[in-house]
Amino acid sequence: MNHNNKLIFLGLLFSLLALIESCIDPVMPQLSGNDSESLLVVDGRITNEEGPFRVKLTTSVPINITFSPQPVLNANVRIVDDQGNSFQLLGDGNGTYETADKTLRGLPDNSYTLYITTPDSVKYISSPVLMQEVPDIDNVYFEQVTNTRFDQTQTYQENWLNILVDTHDANNKNKYWQYEFEETWEVIMISNHVKVVHNVENQGDFTYENIDQSFDKKICWVTEPSTPILIASTVSQPVDELKGFLIQSLGPGEAKLHIRYSILVKQLSISPEIYNYWKQMKATNENAGGIYSTVPAPVFGNITSLKGTKKALGYFSASSVSEKRLFINNSDQNVQTINVNDGCSYFDYALPSWIPKSYFGQETITGTKVYTSSDFCADCTSYGTNVKPSYW
């Protein structure tokens, strides 16, 4: 396509986009008072793990506003237990407040209450929360399953890997359970037999090259926390026992399993109130639909203003934690995996300076510099660390 044809094509494209936009009528859902009001959002939990007591304060975003939540600064935040101890939390300037003592642990069988005074002198208080003991996790393990995938008229059988937990409470005290996890996986960037394109005008002009790449950006470990809400109840069961509770499911095309993968599963004891709060949150997230669906109602937690004129979102909780780690090597499973930089494109030709590119390495034989279009494809430290974890 020559320069004039490109200009004609772009002109037609912008005209089409303008026409489409002019045919769309904006739809604004009906808002209740809570939907259009900015509310205090509290994220705080005490555990029996070592660390400072920490609470994060932000403001919610009204549904008709597109700005990001804002941190609440200069608030007075403290936590008081039922033994008469008071813990002052100091702000870091970004909406996070924590105790000066970084070695504090919550104590099972103690109750904790959160007090907040915002910069505009509104006072909030949480309901007292009791920290319960939590039993050890019996087992964390994986099972391979076969799932059927439908693609138009074709069906495919795919191997998946499910990570499961078994646990029980011999004392029959824990009826409500919550799980979180942290995943870590090893990354080794492919630098042998790399497809390198040599000509910007002719993408078919390429060879496969070995690339001399800096070791510091070649091998990394990526760690991510869990995002799903994982809760369970054994109230209706004769014994407090969970068997084969699903924590995570990994399927084809998964880079996490390509070399070595680890998951740290955390088991928390929670109260019926916290369980019901997370159950509502889960239902709200799963049932959120399109623009014509019912706008989800806010889920209020255990924090209220002393005068009763203001509401707050979020929950303050106290939970004991037990944890167990599982390692899975690539040879342990049969899920079809990919390397993290599979699908990346590499080239060794010159580009104008204003076009973004990232340096990958040098061709072993010629010493020619090789580039790619993003840091993700060039340097594993752009999304992980090259410092090997102590548990690896």
C-alpha positions in Angstrom: 0.0 0.0 0.0 1.6 3.3 -1.1 1.4 6.6 0.9 -1.6 8.0 -0.9 -3.6 4.8 -0.5 -2.8 4.7 3.2 -4.1 8.3 3.6 -7.3 7.4 1.8 -7.8 4.2 3.9 -7.3 6.2 7.2 -9.7 8.8 6.1 -12.4 6.2 5.3 -11.7 4.5 8.6 -12.1 7.7 10.7 -15.3 8.6 8.8 -16.8 5.2 9.5 -16.0 5.4 13.2 -17.5 8.9 13.4 -20.7 7.6 11.7 -20.9 4.7 14.1 -20.5 7.0 17.1 -23.2 9.3 15.9 -25.7 6.4 15.7 -25.2 5.5 19.4 -27.4 7.0 22.0 -25.9 7.3 25.5 -27.7 5.2 28.1 -27.5 6.3 31.8 -28.9 3.9 34.4 -31.2 5.1 37.1 -29.1 5.8 40.2 -30.0 5.6 43.8 -28.5 7.8 46.5 -25.8 5.2 47.4 -24.8 4.7 43.7 -24.0 8.4 43.3 -22.4 9.0 46.7 -18.7 8.6 47.4 -18.3 6.4 50.4 -15.4 5.4 52.7 -13.9 2.1 51.8 -12.1 0.1 54.5 -9.8 -2.8 53.9 -8.3 -4.2 57.2 -7.5 -7.5 58.7 -5.5 -8.7 61.7 -4.0 -12.2 61.6 -1.7 -14.3 63.8 1.1 -13.8 61.3 4.0 -11.5 62.1 3.7 -8.0 60.7 2.2 -4.6 61.4 -1.5 -4.2 61.9 -2.5 -2.5 58.6 -5.7 -0.8 57.3 -6.2 0.8 53.9 -8.7 3.7 53.5 -10.0 4.9 50.1 -13.1 6.5 48.8 -15.5 4.6 46.5 -16.2 5.9 43.0 -19.8 6.9 42.2 -21.1 4.9 39.3 -21.4 8.0 37.1 -17.8 9.1 37.7 -14.8 7.7 35.8 -12.0 8.8 38.1 -10.0 6.3 40.2 -10.7 5.8 44.0 -8.8 8.3 46.1 -6.8 7.5 49.2 -8.0 8.9 52.5 -5.2 10.9 54.1 -4.7 12.3 57.5 -7.2 10.1 59.2 -6.9 8.9 62.8 -6.9 5.1 62.9 -6.5 2.8 65.9 -7.3 -0.7 66.9 -8.4 -1.7 70.4 -8.6 -5.2 71.8 -10.8 -6.6 74.6 -7.7 -6.7 76.9 -7.5 -2.9 77.0 -4.6 -2.6 74.5 -4.7 0.2 72.0 -2.7 0.3 68.8 -2.2 3.5 66.9 -1.8 3.2 63.1 0.2 5.8 61.2 -0.5 6.9 57.6 2.1 6.5 54.8 0.7 9.2 52.6 -1.1 6.8 50.2 -4.1 5.8 52.2 -2.4 2.9 54.1 -2.1 3.0 57.9 0.0 0.6 60.0 1.5 0.3 63.4 5.0 1.3 64.1 5.7 -2.1 65.5 6.3 -4.4 62.5 6.3 -7.6 64.6 2.8 -7.5 66.0 0.7 -10.7 65.9 -3.0 -11.0 66.5 -3.9 -13.4 69.4 -6.5 -16.1 69.0 -9.5 -15.7 71.4 -9.0 -11.9 71.5 -11.5 -9.5 70.0 -10.5 -6.4 68.1 -12.4 -3.2 67.2 -11.3 -0.6 64.6 -11.8 3.1 65.2 -11.5 5.7 62.4 -11.9 9.5 62.4 -11.7 10.9 58.9 -10.2 14.4 58.1 -13.7 15.8 58.0 -14.2 14.6 61.6 -16.6 11.8 60.8 -16.1 8.9 63.3 -16.5 5.2 62.3 -16.4 2.1 64.4 -16.3 -1.6 63.4 -18.2 -4.3 65.3 -15.8 -6.3 67.6 -14.3 -9.2 65.7 -13.1 -12.4 67.4 -9.9 -14.1 66.2 -10.6 -17.9 66.2 -8.0 -20.6 66.1 -7.6 -22.4 62.7 -6.5 -26.0 62.3 -3.6 -27.0 60.1 -4.3 -27.8 56.4 -4.3 -31.6 56.0 -3.1 -31.6 52.4 -2.6 -29.5 49.2 -2.4 -31.6 46.1 -3.3 -31.6 42.4 -5.4 -33.8 40.1 -5.4 -33.9 36.4 -8.8 -33.8 34.7 -10.0 -33.9 31.1 -12.4 -31.2 30.0 -14.3 -31.0 26.7 -13.9 -27.8 24.7 -16.4 -27.0 21.9 -15.2 -24.9 18.9 -18.0 -24.5 16.3 -18.6 -28.0 15.1 -15.5 -29.5 16.6 -14.9 -30.9 20.1 -11.6 -31.2 21.8 -10.4 -33.1 24.9 -8.0 -31.0 27.0 -5.9 -31.8 30.0 -6.4 -29.5 33.0 -4.8 -29.4 36.4 -6.9 -28.8 39.5 -5.3 -27.8 42.8 -7.3 -29.1 45.8 -7.3 -28.8 49.6 -8.3 -31.3 52.3 -8.8 -30.0 55.9 -10.8 -30.7 59.0 -11.4 -29.4 62.5 -11.3 -32.2 65.0 -12.8 -29.9 67.7 -15.8 -29.0 65.5 -15.3 -25.3 66.2 -14.6 -24.0 62.7 -17.8 -23.9 60.6 -16.7 -21.2 58.1 -13.5 -21.2 56.0 -11.8 -18.8 53.7 -8.8 -19.5 51.4 -6.3 -17.3 49.7 -3.2 -18.3 47.7 0.0 -17.0 46.3 1.4 -18.4 43.0 5.0 -18.4 42.0 6.5 -19.7 38.8 9.9 -19.8 37.1 10.5 -18.0 33.8 13.4 -18.7 31.4 13.3 -16.5 28.3 13.9 -18.4 25.1 17.2 -17.3 23.5 18.1 -20.3 21.3 16.6 -20.8 17.8 14.8 -17.4 17.9 13.0 -16.3 14.8 14.6 -12.9 13.8 13.1 -10.8 11.0 15.7 -8.8 9.0 13.6 -6.6 6.8 10.8 -4.2 7.8 9.2 -4.3 4.3 9.6 -8.1 3.9 8.5 -10.0 7.0 9.4 -13.3 5.2 13.1 -12.4 5.3 14.1 -14.1 8.6 16.5 -16.6 10.1 16.6 -18.6 13.3 19.3 -17.3 15.6 20.9 -18.0 18.9 20.8 -14.8 21.0 23.4 -13.8 23.7 21.1 -12.3 26.3 22.0 -10.8 29.7 21.6 -13.5 32.4 20.0 -10.9 34.7 17.0 -10.6 32.4 16.8 -14.2 31.3 15.7 -16.1 34.4 13.0 -14.8 36.8 10.4 -15.8 39.3 6.9 -14.2 39.1 4.7 -14.1 42.2 1.0 -13.1 42.1 -1.7 -13.1 44.9 -5.0 -14.7 44.4 -8.1 -12.7 43.3 -11.1 -15.1 43.5 -13.3 -15.2 46.6 -12.9 -18.7 48.0 -15.1 -19.5 51.0 -16.8 -22.7 52.3 -19.2 -23.6 55.1 -19.5 -27.0 57.0 -22.5 -25.9 59.0 -24.8 -28.5 57.3 -22.2 -31.3 57.6 -22.0 -33.8 60.6 -18.3 -33.1 60.9 -16.2 -30.0 60.0 -14.3 -31.4 57.1 -13.6 -30.3 53.5 -12.4 -32.8 50.9 -11.1 -31.8 47.5 -12.0 -28.1 47.9 -11.0 -26.5 44.6 -8.4 -23.7 45.0 -7.1 -23.1 41.4 -7.5 -24.6 38.0 -4.9 -24.3 35.2 -5.5 -25.3 31.6 -3.8 -25.4 28.2 -1.6 -22.5 27.1 -0.6 -21.9 30.7 2.9 -20.4 31.1 2.9 -20.9 34.9 3.4 -24.7 34.5 6.0 -24.5 31.8 9.1 -24.9 34.1 8.3 -25.1 37.8 5.3 -23.8 39.7 4.5 -23.3 43.4 1.4 -22.4 45.2 1.2 -21.3 48.8 -2.4 -21.9 50.1 -3.6 -20.0 53.2 -6.5 -21.2 55.3 -8.4 -18.7 57.5 -10.9 -19.0 60.2 -13.8 -16.6 59.7 -17.0 -15.8 61.5 -20.5 -16.3 60.1 -20.8 -12.5 59.5 -17.6 -12.4 57.5 -18.7 -15.5 55.6 -22.0 -13.9 54.6 -20.2 -10.7 53.6 -17.9 -12.5 51.2 -20.8 -14.6 50.0 -22.7 -11.4 49.0 -19.5 -9.9 47.4 -19.1 -13.1 45.4 -22.7 -13.1 44.2 -22.4 -9.4 43.3 -19.2 -9.9 41.2 -20.6 -13.1 39.5 -24.0 -11.6 38.7 -22.8 -8.3 37.3 -24.0 -8.1 33.7 -24.1 -5.7 30.8 -25.3 -2.2 30.6 -29.0 -3.2 30.7 -28.5 -5.4 33.8 -29.5 -4.4 37.2 -26.8 -2.3 38.8 -25.3 -4.3 41.7 -26.2 -2.8 45.1 -23.3 -1.9 47.4 -22.4 -4.6 50.0 -21.9 -2.9 53.4 -19.7 -4.6 56.0 -19.3 -4.2 59.7 -18.3 -0.6 59.8 -20.7 2.3 60.7 -20.4 5.9 61.6 -21.1 6.7 65.3 -23.9 9.1 64.4 -25.4 6.8 61.9 -25.5 9.3 59.1 -22.7 7.8 57.0 -22.1 4.3 55.6 -18.8 2.6 54.8 -17.9 -0.2 52.4 -15.5 -3.0 53.3 -14.9 -5.1 56.3 -12.6 -5.2 59.3 -11.8 -8.8 60.3 -9.5 -10.9 62.5 -8.4 -14.4 61.4 -5.9 -17.0 62.3 -4.0 -18.4 59.3 -2.4 -21.8 58.5 -0.6 -22.4 55.3 0.9 -25.1 53.1 3.0 -25.0 50.0 2.9 -27.2 46.9 5.5 -27.5 44.1 4.7 -28.8 40.6 7.4 -29.5 38.0 6.6 -29.5 34.3 7.3 -33.3 34.2 4.7 -33.9 36.9 1.8 -33.1 34.7 0.5 -33.3 31.2 -1.1 -29.9 30.6 -0.1 -28.2 27.3 2.1 -25.3 28.4 3.8 -22.4 26.6 6.9 -20.5 27.4 6.4 -16.9 28.5 7.9 -15.3 25.4 6.3 -17.7 22.9 4.5 -15.5 20.3 6.9 -12.6 20.8 8.4 -11.0 17.6 12.0 -10.1 17.2 13.9 -8.1 14.6 17.4 -6.7 13.9 16.6 -3.9 11.5 16.6 -0.2 12.2 13.5 1.7 13.2 12.8 5.4 13.6 13.6 6.5 17.1 10.0 7.5 17.9 8.8 3.9 17.5 8.9 2.0 20.8 11.3 -1.0 20.9 13.1 -2.9 23.6 16.6 -4.4 23.3 16.7 -8.2 23.6 20.3 -9.2 23.0 22.9 -9.9 20.2 23.0 -12.6 17.6 25.7 -15.0 18.7 27.4 -15.3 15.3 27.1 -11.7 13.9 26.8 -9.7 17.0 23.9 -7.8 15.5 21.5 -6.2 18.0 18.1 -7.8 18.3 15.0 -5.9 19.4 11.3 -6.5 20.2 8.3 -4.4 20.6 7.8 -4.5 24.4 9.7 -4.9 27.6 7.7 -8.1 28.3 9.3 -9.9 25.4 12.8 -8.6 26.2 13.3 -8.6 29.9 11.7 -10.9 32.5 12.4 -8.4 35.2 9.7 -6.2 33.7 7.1 -8.5 35.4 9.2 -10.6 37.8 12.3 -10.7 39.9 15.7 -12.3 39.1 16.3 -12.9 42.8 15.6 -16.5 43.5 13.0 -17.0 46.3 14.3 -18.5 49.5 11.8 -21.3 49.3 12.7 -22.3 45.7 
